[in-house]
Amino acid sequence: MMDVNTKSITEAKKDFSKVIKDTVETGEPTFILNHNKPEAVILSNEVYEKLFKGYNELEEKVFYSDLNERTSQGR
């Protein structure tokens, strides 16, 4: 099983700047738990931008793939 960074909401509020610092330094997300259930995820800006860029690139590939398929089918 992966070693995942987790903090309760109470822990995260208590030392939020340390949570942010650790997340940025490790590049690993920190999962915020509410009653032991995942409620939110903190990502470094660098990781977020990579994810967002990858999502946009994938969305564009799907769009053009669909467009090419429709064109080849004469729709």
C-alpha positions, 0 to 999 in steps of 0.5 A: 500500500502507498504511503499517503499523506493525510491530516484531519481537518483539525490537524490541518487547521492547527498548522496549515503553513506546515501542511503547505510547506510539506506538500510543496517540498515533497510534491505529494498531495495531502489528503484532508480527512473529515471524520476519517473520510477524504474531504479535500486534497492539497496539491502544490501549484506545480503538481496542479499545473501539470495535472491541469495541462495534462487534462487539457491536452487529453481533452483536446486529443479526445475532441480531435479524435472524435472529429476525425472519426465523424469526418471519416464517417461522413457525419 
